[in-house]
Amino acid sequence: MTNQVYGNMYDESSTKERTPIEQMTNGSTLIWTLVSALIIFLIWAPFQQGLFNGQQAMFERPIYWAVIWAAALMLLCAAAFVKHMRITDRREITAVWVWLLPLTYILSLIPAVSHYMAIDMILIMCANAAFFSIGVFLLQHRAAGRVMRAALLWTTYFVVIYGFINWFGQRLFAGSLVGWFTHIVSNGVYADAVMTDSNGLRLASVFQYANTYAAFLMAMLFAVLFTAIRSVKVYDRLIHGFMLVPIVLSIALTLSRGGLVMLPIVFVLVLLLLKPARQIVWTINLLLSVGLALIVLNPITQLGLSLNQVYNGADAFKGWGLLIGASAVNAALVWLVGRYVQPWLDTKFAGWSARKTASLWLPLGGVLVIAVLAFLLIGTGLRNALPENMRGRVENINFQQHSVLERITFYKDSLKLVADYPVLGGGGGAWAALYEKYQNNPYISNQTHNYFLQYLDETGIVGLLILLSFLVYVFYQYIRSYYRTENEEKRHAHFFYFLIAFSILMHSLLDFNMSYVYISLLVFFTLGGMAAGIQAKPLFGKKKKTEKVEGESSGTGFPTLYAVVGSVVAIVLVVVSSRYLASIKAGEEASALLQGTGQINYEQVREPLDRALDARPTYPSTVSQLSSLLQGVYNSTQDVNYLDEAESRLKAALAKERSSKELINQLASVYALKNDAKSSFMLYADNLDQFAWDMQWYNQVILQASNLAYQAFGQGDFDTQKLYAEQGAAAYAKMQAGVEHLKTLPEGQLQGREFAITPQLTLNAGKSNYLAGKPEEAATLLKSMLTDDYANPDNLEAARWYLIALKKSGQTDQAVYDKVIQADSSAKEQIDTLSSIEF
């Protein structure tokens, strides 16, 4: 006889029968070791700046450690659950599907514009896939799931409290709490836990970026609201009710407009999945928390602003008193709602809840309420009750505000990149490497501020389609199972994870939250938690019952194969990340030697650099460091072999990192030492389109074009003269067009970096125009920069060339001529000689 369990057939008599994970009543030592390791990771990871992937060497070390953590956890997971995996049902097949995501990043290595950033993203996506897989298997286990939900909440509470420690000016105490396990603490302070920008002080806690902190808080706010109404024990409900006020206050103190906009939208969407009674309880608890938070918001804001300027113990005590008092009142009210209101509502709406459209009415009413509240806060004097810094942010919520306009520009520019890399994308880090080529104006942003567009840039249409199909499948199957599950307890067992994943992904439409590896790991882990809640049915219909064939295994080989392959991938991740960590350490040793005050020699520095390059031979910062060292040795020895090695190393690195400004500048420096002005010029000129809003780049192109043209002019090589001169003139014309374009930006949009034509640029462009055979254009340009200060050598030179260009075109300017001759009597001969040469 056979027994069908979750769509698969097993022989009742077989000792090899697999017990489904969700039916396990006890946890093995391996399972609890996995849970313990995950909890330690959840404590460690947020305090590493949220594991921000900033595409720079300074951010990489904790990310590689996180990848090693993920690999080790994957090994533990495979060992703990290999005897219980199914793999071939609708639930666990997602643990296979998720590995297509890192595969798309591996494929994008083919056109990758930055090899090292592409490799980093492969490692990160493998870690994401590992965390998803762990979530799928571990969170089917009921006891482990309860512990992990508690761990996620308590680590969140620690992050929130840590933020307030910094907000109330106790930064040294905050630093001492975590300084022993994070490199972010400098001079005893966790840097930028309270960040400063044009809006003033903003609470950012461990993330150092207020908007991502707001996204994290929004997700956890819903998770806490959900947990509070499900808690049976009094102290559980009191604790969660207590923490609602600090979370709401923290969201307000981030001054995140995106958070303020997305929170009500996500809240209304989430309500659609709840029954009317639960919708009302959620709304009551949220309104109570928001109301109490608003009562103490202004004094807590003002105290935080002053305490971050000058610390005062009495004021800090007052701030904590207000926070704890409001939170305690809210805890009591949430408990009262759960004790008396919630049971009454469950009874009152029991009949209504059975109707199919019952869940629609409160969310629809909520939309109306939110619209009214938004109007009151933005369009009436009610906003004056808010603190001044927050009032300004609320007043500026509109589509003409600079951050909105800038994001729209990022999105448009990211689609320009897709047009050039449509199928497989530009590889991991493509936007960071190429955005200067596609940007509409000279902003600085290594992030597109939209997770899905950045994913599209990096993996192309193929990658985005795989990601979207994966997400749609997980969300669809989860929601389908959610509605089909009759048992209330079982239905809500995985809703906690849905709230976190859905909230952060929604906010990631507006910001780069997923560039924080801790956030992306959290999202994929909770997506795995959602997948664990999918009904474990066969992928394709129902399997027919068949008689057992003698010798047939009771299961399949897929679980073993999955565990073996997963273990191999985990080992590869550990090896690669460990090598990269060794490379970072070696690079730091070399930097310490170069920056030290003691006597060092070439061999001492070269040895750690070679070790660093053994693991990553084309890593830009290390290659640049070696190039600088070799150039320094050349300056001492005049041995050109050092320059030849530097050139060879830089060219090899540029083959993998062709958009690295650092490497291009280093190679140009090598050419300059070799007196190879032509190669230096071509390097800058060929890459002008890549850095079309970099003033210094234009300066190099136009200056070197002018110098080379003048050199050819002196040698009588008029063809070469015109070639260089025309390139310099074209670069200047392109820069002029850019300056004019910036005048068309919408009124509210910021320009970004400085981009303006300087007198020195105009002087060299004027010379280039003259040497290109355009004396009239040259005269017009040069005249525009003249002043009466003929003691200024740049002005005097511009005047000389202005007069040369005028004479060449048969004109004169006697007033300027007299002043130039008075300032420099030799100028007459130069003007006559140069203007008389025909070319």
N, C-alpha and C positions, 0 to 999 in steps of 0.2 A: 504494500500500500504506500501511497505517497501523500504528502501533506503540503499544501500550497501556502507559503508565507510571503506576503508582499510581492506576489507575482512570480516567485521562483519555486521550483520543485525540489523537495528534499526527501530523502528516505528516512522514515521514522526510526528505522533500525540502525542507521549508519551513525557511527561515532564521529563522523566528520561533519555532521550537520552544523550549519552556521547559525548561531543565535543572532538575530538582528540587534544592532547596537541599542536601539531604543527600548528593547526588552531586557537589557542587562540590568540586573538589580544591584550588582556590586561592581566596584571599580577595581581594576588590578593596580598593582604598584606602578606599572608603566603609565597608566592613565593619570594617576594622581601626581606622578613626577612631571608629566606633561602639563597638567593644570598648574602646578607650582611654578614651573619654568615660565609659563605664559604670564602668570601674575607678576613675577619678577621683571619680565620684559615690559609689561604695562606700567610698572613703576619707573623703570629706567628710561624708556624711550621718550616720553614727553619732555623730559628735562635735558634732552640733547637738542634743544631748539626745535623740538618736534621732528627731528631728523630731516630738516629742510634740505632739499636737493637744489642747491644754488648754483650748480654747474661750475663750481670753483673748488680748488684743492682744500680750502679751509672747511668745507662742508662734508668731505668724503669719508673721513675716518669713522664717525659714528654710523654712517650708512652701511659701510662694509661690515662693521660689527653686527648691525641689525640683520644683514643678509646671512651672516654666520649663525646668528640666533635662529632665524627662520629655517635654515637648513637643518640645524640640530633638532628643532621642534618637529620638523617634517619626518626626520628619522624616528623620533619617539612615537609620533602618530602612526607611522607605518607599522612599527613593532607592536604597538598597543592594539591596533584594530585590524590587522591583516586577516585574522581568523574570523572576523565578523563583517567584513566588507562585502557588498553585493556588486557594485560598479555598474551593472547592466540595467538598473532600474532608472526611473525618471529622476530620482533624487540624486543618486550617487554618480550618475553619468556626468553631472556637472563638474565633479572633481577631475574628470578627464578633459572636458571641454575647456576649462579655465586655462589649461596649459597651452591652448592655441594663442592666448594673448602674448606670452613671452615669445612664442614662435613667430608672431608677426613682427616683433622687434628684431628677432634674429634675421628674418628676411629683409628687413629694412637696413641691415648692415650693407647690403649690396650697393645702394645709392647713398649711404650715409655721408653727410657733410662733416661730421665730427666723430671720429672713431671712438675716442675715449668716452664721450658723452653717450654714444650709442651703446657701448658696452655697459656703462653704468645703468642705463635704463633697462637693459636685458636682465641685469642682476636684480634690480628693483622689482621688475615685473615677475621674475621668478619668485621673489619673496612674497609678493602679493598672491601669486597662485598658490604658494605653499600655505599661506595663512587662510586662504579660501578653503583649501582642501582640509586643513585642520578643523576649520569651522564646520564643514559638512559632516565629518565623522565624530568629532568630539562633542558637538552640541546636540547630537542625537541622544547622547547619554544624559539622562535626566538629572542625576546628581551633579555631574560635571557642569551641565548647563546652568544649574542654580548657582554654583560657585562662581562661574565666569560672569554671570550677570551681576552678582554682587561685586566682583572684582572690578568690572568696568565702572560701576557706580562709585565705588570707594576711591579708585584712582582719579576719577573725575572730581570728586569732592576735594581731594588733596590739591589738585591743580587749581580749583576755584579758590580755596582758602589761601593757597600760595600767592595767587594774584592779589588778594586783599592785603596780605602781609606787605607786599611791595607797594600797593596803593596807599597804605597808611604810613609809608616812609620807612618801614623797618627793613631796609634793603640788606644791611649787613647780616641781620638775623636770618633773612631769607637765603642769602648766599651761603651761610654756614650750614644750613639744613641739607643742601644738595651739593655743595662745592666738592665734597669728597668723591663724587661719582660723575661729575660732568665738567667738561672743559669750558663750558659757556661762562662759568663764574670767573670774573676777572677783577682783581683788586677787592675781592670779598663780596662782589655784587653780581647778581644774575643780570647780564646786560639787557636793556630794553624790555624788561618785564612791564615797565610803564614807558611806552614809546612816545616820541615827540615828532609831530609833523606840523603842517600848516594850520591844523585845527587845534593845536595845543597838545596836552597830555592825553594819551589814550591807553586804556588798560589792554595789555597784550599777554600777560602772564608768561607761560613757558614758551610760547610760539614766537614772540618778538614781532608779531604782525597781528594787529587788532582784528582785521577782517576774518582771518582764519580762526582766531580765537572765538569770534562771534559765531561762525559756522559750527564749530565744535560745541559751543554752549547751546546753540539752538537744538542740535540733535540730542544732546543729553537732557535738555529741558523736557522734551517730549518723552524721553525714556524714563525720567524721574516721575513725571505726571502719571505715566502708565503704571509704574511700579507702586506709586503711592496708593492708587485705587485698588490694586490687586493685593496689597499687603494685608495679611490677616493679623499678625502680631502688632500690638499697640506700639511697641518701641520702634518697629520698622516704619510704620506710618508716620510716627513723630519725627524720625530722623529724615526721611525723604521730604516730608512737609517743611521741615526746618531748612533744608538746603535749597528749596525752590526760590526763596527770596535772594540769597547770594547769587544764584545763577541768573535770575532776571536782572538784578543790579549790575552784574558783570557784563551782560549783553548791552545794557544802557551805557556803561562806562567805556565800552570799546568804541563808541561813536560810529558804529558801522551802519551806514545807510543800507547796504545790501542786506545786512541782518534784519534791520527794521522792516524792509520790504518783503523779504522772503519768509520771515517767521509767520505772519498771518496767512500767507498763501499756503504754506506747508501745513499749518494747523488745520485749515479748512479741509484740505485734501485728506489729511489723516482722519478727521472726524467721519468722513464718508465710510470708513471701515468699521466704525463702532456703532453699537446699538444706541437708540435715543437716550436711555437712562445713563449710559456711560458717557455719551456726548455731553450731557448736562453737567455731570460730575466733573469731567475734564474742564469744561468751561468755567464752572464755579471755582475750582481750585486755581486755575490760571488767573482768573480775575482777582481773586483774593491775593495771590502772590504779587501780581502787577500792582494792585492798589497799595499794598503795604510797602512795596519797593518804591513807588512814586512818593510816598509820604516822607521817606528818609533819603530819597535820591539827592535832593539839593544840598542838604548839610553834608552828606557823605562825599559828594562831588567836591564841594568847597574845601572840606578837610583834606581830601586827597591831593588837591591842587596845591594847597599850602604846605602840607607835610612833605611833598616831593621837592619843595624848594628849601624849606628849613624844618628839620625834624623837631617835634615837640611832644614829649611823652604824654602830657595831659590831653592834648588834642587827639593823639593816636588812641588813647584809652576811650575817649568820647566816641570816636569813630567805631571802634569795636563794640562799644555799648549799644550804639544805635543799630548796628548790623545784627548783633545777637538778639537784641530786644525785638526787632521787627520779625526776625526769623522764628523766635520762640512763639510769638503771637500767631504767626502763620502755621506753625506746627500744630498748635492747639486747634486752630480753625479747621485745618485739613483733617485732623483726627475727628473732630465733631461732625464734619460733613460725611466722613466715612462711617462713623458710628450710627448716625441718625438719618441723614438725608439720603445717602446712597441706597440703603435697604428699602426705604420708602419709595424711592424712584424706581428701583427694580420691580417692585410690586405694582406700582401705578402704571408703568409703561409696558408691562409684560405682554398685554394683548396687542398694543400698537407695534411693538418690536417685531411681531410675527409678519407684519405687512412688508412687501418687497421694497416699497419706496420709503419706508419709515426713516431710514438713515439719511435721506436727502434733505429733510425739512430744516433741521437745525443748521447744517452747513450753509444752506441757502440763506437762512436768516443771518448766519454769522457773516456772510459776505456783506449784507446790508449794514450790519452793526459796525464792521471794520471800516466800511466806506464812510459812515457817519463819524466814527472816531478819527479817521484820517482827516476828514474835512475840519473837524473841531481843532485838531492839533496844528494843522497847516494853515487853515484859512481863518481862524478866529483868534481872539486874545488868550484862549486857553493855553496856547504854547508858551505864554509868558511864565507859567508855573514851572516850566522846565529850567534846569540850569542853563546859563548863557551859552556854554560850549555846545550843549546838546541842542539847544534851541536853534542855533545857527545851522546845525546839521539837518534838523527836521525841515527848516524853512527852505533848504536847498535841495530837497528831494524833487527833482524834475528832470525832464529829458534834455534840458539845455545846460545842465550842471557839468562842470569840467570832467569829473570822473566818469560820467555816463558817455560823454562825447569821446573821451579817450578810449574807453572800452570798445565803443563802436568802431573806432579807428583801428584798434588792435585786431578786431574780428575781420574787418575788411582786408587788412594787410596780411593776415594769416591765410586768407583765401587766395591771395596772390601767390604765396609760397606753394599752395596746393596745386595751382595751375602748372607750376614747373616740376612738381614731384607728385603726380596724381595717383599713381598705382600703389607704390610701396612707401611713399613718403620720403622724407629726408633723413630718417634715422632718429634715434633718441637724441634729444637736445637740438633738433633742427631749428626750432624757433629761436632759441638762444644764440645759435651760431649764425643765423641768416637774417634776423629781423631787421638789421640795419640796411640790408639790401632792398627790402620791400616796404620799409616804413614810409608813411605819408608825411611825417614831420619828425624832427630830431628828438623824439622822446627816448627815455631809457627804460626798457622793460624786458627782462629775460623770460617773462611769462606772458602768455596770451590772455590770461584772466578768464579762460574758459577751458575746462578740462577736455571736453569733447573736440573742440577745435585744435587744441594742442596735440591731442592724440591723433587727429587727422593729419596734422603737419608732420608728425613723426612716423606714422605707419601707413599713411595714404588711405585711399578708399577701401582697400582690402582690409586693413587693420581696423578701421572704424566700423565697417560692416560686421566684422567678427565680434568686436566689443559690444555693439548695440544688440546684435542677435543674442549674445550671451546674457546681457542684462535683461532684455525683454523676456527671454525664456525663464530666467530665475524669478523675475517679478510676476510674470503671468502664472507660472506654475505655483508659486507660493500663494498668490491671491486666490487662485482657483481652489487650492487645497484649504485655504483659510475659510472660504465660504462653504465648502463641502463637509467640513469637519463638524460633527454634531456636538461632540463633547466640548464644553466651554473652556475647561482647563487646558485641554490639548490644543484648542484653536489658538489660544493666546500665549502658548508656551514659547513661540518664536517671534511674536509680534514686536517684542523689545528690540530685536535685531533689525527688523524692517524699519522701525522708526529712525534708527541711527543711520543706516545705509541710505535710505530715501532722503532724509533731511540734508545730509552732507552732499550727496550727488546733486540735489536741486540747487543748493547754494553754489556748487561748483560750476554752474552755468554762468556765474558772475565773477568767480575768483579762482585763484590757483591753489585751492586747499589741497588738492591731490598731489601737489609738488612737495608737500610735507609727507615724508614716507610714513611717519607714524599715523597720519590721517588716512593715507591710502591703505596701509595694512589694517587699520581699524575698519575701514569700509569693506575691504574684501573679506575680513574675518566675519563681519556681521552679514555680508551677503552669503557667506557659507552657512551662517546661522539660519538665514532664511531658507536656503536650499535644504537644510536639515529638516525643515518643517514641511517640505513637499511630500505628498503621499507617495509611498514607494511602490508604484505600479510599474508593470513592464513598459518598456519604451514603445512597443508596437503591439497594441491590443493585448488580449489575454492568452496566456500560454495554455495549451491543451494538456490535460492530464494524460500521462502515458505510463505504461508499466515499466518498472525499473529493469534495465538490461544488466545482465550479470557482469560485474567488473566495472560498471559505470560509476564515476565519482559523483558524490552527492552535490558537489558544487561545480564551479568552473575554475579555469586557471587565471581568470582575469584579476582577481584580488592579489594573487601572488605576483603576477606580472606587474601590476600597478605598483605594489610595494617595492619590488626590485628596481623598476625604472625610477620611481620616486627617490629611492635611496641613492641610486647612481647620480641623479641630478643634484641631490643634496650634497653629496661628497664633492662633486665638481664645483658647486657654489662655495663650499668651504675652502677648497684649494685655491680657487681664483681670488676670492676675497682676501685670503691670508697673504697671498703674494702681493696684492695691491696694498695691503696694510704695511707689509715689509717695505714696499717701494716708498710709501709716504714717510715711514720712519727714517729711511735712508736720506730722502730729500730734506727732511727736517735737520738731520745731522749736518748735512752740507751747508744748509742755511745758517745754522748756529756757528759753524766755523767761519763762514764769510762775514757774519755780523759781529763776531767776537773781537775783542781788543788785543788778543795775543798774537804772536807771530805765527803765521801759517805758511805752508808751501803748497804748490800745485798738486802734488801727489796726495796730500792729506784730504783735500777737497774732492779730488777726482774719484777717489775710491768709493765714497758713499754715493756719488752721482752715478757711477757705473752700476752699482748695486740697484739703484732706483730704476735705471734704464733697462736693466736686465728683465724686469717684470713688465715695464711699459716703455718700450723703446721710442715711442713717438709722443709721449705725454708732454703737452705744450710747456707747462711751467718748468719741468725738469730739463727739457731740451733748451729752453731759453736760458735757464740758469747755467747750463754747461756752455752755451754759446758765449755768454757774458764772461765766463771764466777764461775761455780760450782766447777771446779778444783781449782780455787783460794781460794774459801771458804774451800774446803777440806784441802788445805795446811795449813790453819789457825786453823781449828777445828779438823782435823783428823777424821771427821765423814764420814764413808764410804757411808752413804746414799746419799751424794751429788754425789759421783762417780757413784753409781748405777743409779741415775736419769740421769746423763750425758750419761752413756752407753745406757740406754733405749732410750733416745731421739735420740742419734746418730744412733742407729740401725734402729729405725723407719724411720728416714730421709733417711738412705742408702737404705732402701727398695724401696724408690721412686727415689732416686738420686744415683744409684749404681756406677756411674762413677765419683763421686765427690771426687777429691783428697783432698780437704779441710776437708771433713767429715772423710775420712779414716785416715788422719793424726791425727785428733782430737781423734778418737776412739783409735788409737795406743797410744796416749798420756795418755788416761784414763787407758789402760791396764798397761802401764809403772808405773803409780802411784799405781796400785793394785799389782804390782810385778808379773804380769801375762805375763812373757816374751814369753811363748809359743803362747798365743793368739795374741800377738803383731806380732810375727814372721809370723804366718799363715796369718794374715791380709795382710802383705806386700807381702808374697810369692804368695798368691792366686791372687793378683792383679798385679803381675809383667807383665803379658801379656798386661794389659791395659795401662801400662806406660813403654813400652819397650825401650824408648829412654831417660829415666830420670835417669841420673847418681846417683842422691840422692836415688832413689828407689833401684837401685842395691846395693848401699852402705849399706842401711838398711838390705836388704835381706842377703847379704853376711856377714856383721858384726854380725847380730843376729844369723845366722846359725852357724857361727864359735863359738860364745860364748855359745850357747846351746849345741853344739857338745862337746865342751871342758868341760862343766858342767857335761854332761852325762858321759864323759870319766873319770872324777874325781870320779863319783859315781859308776863306773864299769858297767854302763848300756850301753853295747857296741852296742846293736841293735838300741837304740835311738840315740846314738852317730853317727852311720853311716847314719841313716835316715836324720838327720839335716846336717851333713857334705856333703852328696851327693847333697842335695838341694843347698847348698852354692856353691859347685864346679860347678854344672850345671848352676847356675845363672852367674857365672864368665865366663864359656865357651860361654854362650849366648851373654854376653857382648863382649867378644873377637870377636865373629862372626860378631857382629854389627859394631865393629871398622873396621874390614876387609871389610865389605860391603861398608862402607863410602868411601873407597879408589876407588871403582868402579863407583862413581858418575861421570857424564859427566863433563868435564873440566870447563864449564861455570856455573855449578849449585852450589849454596851455600849450605853448610852443614846444617846451622841452629844453634841450640844450641850446646854448647860444649858437646862432648861425647868422653871421653878418659879414659883410665885406669890409676888410680892414684896408687902411692906406697902403700897407706893404703888399697886399694882394693886388690892389689896383695898379701899383707901380710895376710889378712884375708882369701883370696882364697887359699893361700899356706897352711895355717893351716887346712882349710876345706879338702883339698886334702889329707893331711896327715891323718887326723882323719877318712877319708873315706876309708883308707887302700891303698892309692896310694902315697907312699913315693917318688918314682922316679919323678912323676909329680910335687909333692910339692917342691922337691929340685930344679928342673928346673925353676919353677916359682919364687921361693924365691931368687935364685942366680941372676936372671935378674934384681932385684931391689937393690942389695947390692951396697953400696958405701964405701969409706974409712973413713967415718965420724962415728966412733963408739961412739961418744959422743951423737949422735942423738938416742933417745930411740927407735924410730920406726925401724931404721936401725939395732940397736943392737938386738931387738926382732926378726927381720927377719933373722938375722944371726944365732941366737940361734935355731930357728925352721929349718933353712936350715941345720945346723949341725945335729939336731935330725933326720931329714928326711934322710940325707946321712948315718948316723950310722945305721938307721933302715934298709936301703937297702944294708948295708955291704960296704959302701964307706966312704971316709974321705976327708977333705980339710984342710991340716995342717996350711996353711997360714991364712985362715979365723979363724980357731980354736984358733990359738995363739993370734990373735988380740982381739977375743971375751973374752978370759980368762984374757987378760991384762986389758980390759975395765971393766970386771965383773968377779971376781974370783969365785962367787957362780954359774956361768953358767955351770961349769963342772958337778956338781952334778945334775943339772936340765937336762942337755943333757943325762947323763947316765941313770937317773931314767925314764924319759919319753920314751926314745928309747927302754928301756928294757921291757916295758909293752906290753904284747901280746893282740891283739884284733882282 
